[in-house]
Amino acid sequence: MPEFLTEAWIASFDAAARQSRALADIGAARAIVIEHVVRNVHLTGAAAPIDVAYRLTCDADGARVAPVSADPAPDTSAAPATVRIECDHVTAVALARGTVNAQAALARGTWRISGDVGALGVHANALAGLGDLLAELRAATEFPEPAP
């Protein structure tokens, strides 16, 4: 059972994304890169909190998820993110568990979006199915309680 936001969890998310026809179709229509940065993550056994970042890329080659540096300096070797989402660990866990929705997190200021937000609207219907895609991963994910 992978712990949320670990390398094993990101690899499991990648495997699910690669199997998704809906995500592959998104990339076939218009490439999109969604970068998610989660701040102050307390992983089991870690000495100190870290920032975790990963990218969901949907393009002509299909869909995939890969870890990236959470450093705020841009990675010039990678395609730029279409959309960047940032939140704290508490918010990320609540969103992943489904105990809070994105609108509420946005309203509280604990979930921030930057970049071409309109690109999310173009793919809104397909991206709405992401929750269904991740249901199996969510069921198999260990969610340690985040530190406040």
N, C-alpha and C positions, 0 to 999 in steps of 0.2 A: 504494500500500500504506500504510494509515494506521498511524502509530506508536501503540502501546498507550497509552491514557489521554489522548490529545490530543482536541481538539474534533472532529477528523475521525473519530477512532475512536468517540467517543460518538455522533456522527451516524450512523455505520454500524451501531452497536448499535441505535440507535433505528429505523432502517429495517428491521432484522431483526425487532425486537420487534413493530413494527406489522404485519408479515406473519404473525405467529404466531397461529394459531387457539387453541392451548393457552393462551397467555398471555391472550388475549382472554376465554377461558372462565373463567380464574381471576377476572378482574375482574367478570364477569357474576354469579358466585356470591357473591363477597365482595371488596370493594376492598382492595388492599394496596399500600403504598408502601415499597419497599426502597431505603434510602439507603446508598450505599457511599462511604466516605471513605478515600482512600489517601494516607498521609502520606509526605513526603520523596521526592516523585517527581522524578527527574532526566530531564527531556525533552531530546531532542537540540537543541543550540543555545541552551538556556536558561542564563542567567547563574547561577542559583541554584536549588536544589530548591524545589518548591512542593507544596501539598496539592491534590489533585484530588477532587472529589465529584460524584456523579451520582445520579439517582434513576430506578429502574424503577418505573413506576406502572401498575398493572393495575386498571381500573375499568370502569364501564358503557360508557365511550367506547372501550374497547380497551386496548392496551398501548403504552407509549411510554417513551423514555429521554431525560432532559434533564440538562444540567449544572446544578449548584447551587453556591452559595458553600460553600467548605470551612470557613468561619468557624464556630467552635463556638457562636456566638450563634444562637438559632433564627430562622429566616426566618418572620416572622409572616404574610407574604402567601401562603405555600404551605401546602397541607394538611400536617399533621404526618406524619413518617415512621412507618409501622407498626413497622418494624424498621430499626435502624441498624447497619451493619457497618463496622468500622474495622480497618485493617491498614497495614503499611508497604509500600513499593514492592517490596521483595524478595519478600515474601509474595504480593502481588497478581500479580506476574509468574509465580511458581511455580504459583499456583492457576490462572491463565489458561492456562498451558502444559500443565497437568495433571501436573506433576512432584511436586506435593504435594496432599493432599486437605484439605478443611476440618477434618476431625477432628484431623489431625496439627497443623494450624496452631492450632486451639483449644487443644490439649494443650500446645503450646509457648508459648502466650500471645501469639502474634503476630497473631491474628485474634480480634477481640472483637465480640460481638453484644449489642445492648441493645434494649429495647422489647418488643413483643408477640411473643416468640419462638414462642409457640404458633401464631401465624398462619402461620408457615412450615410447621408440622406439618400444618395443615389443607390446605395446598396442596402437600404434599411430592411427590406423584406428578407433578403438572404441572411443578413447579419442577425436578424431576430431569431433565426433558426440556430444560431450558435449555442443558445442555451440547451436546446435539444441535443446537439452534437456533444456537448460537454456533460450531459446527465450521467453517462456511464463513468466518465473520469471523476466527476464530483462524488459519485457514490464510492469510488475506490480511493478517494483522497483523504489523507489524514490532515485534519485542521487543528493543530495545537492552538491554544488560546493565545492571541497576540498580547504582548505587553502594552499597557496603556501609554 
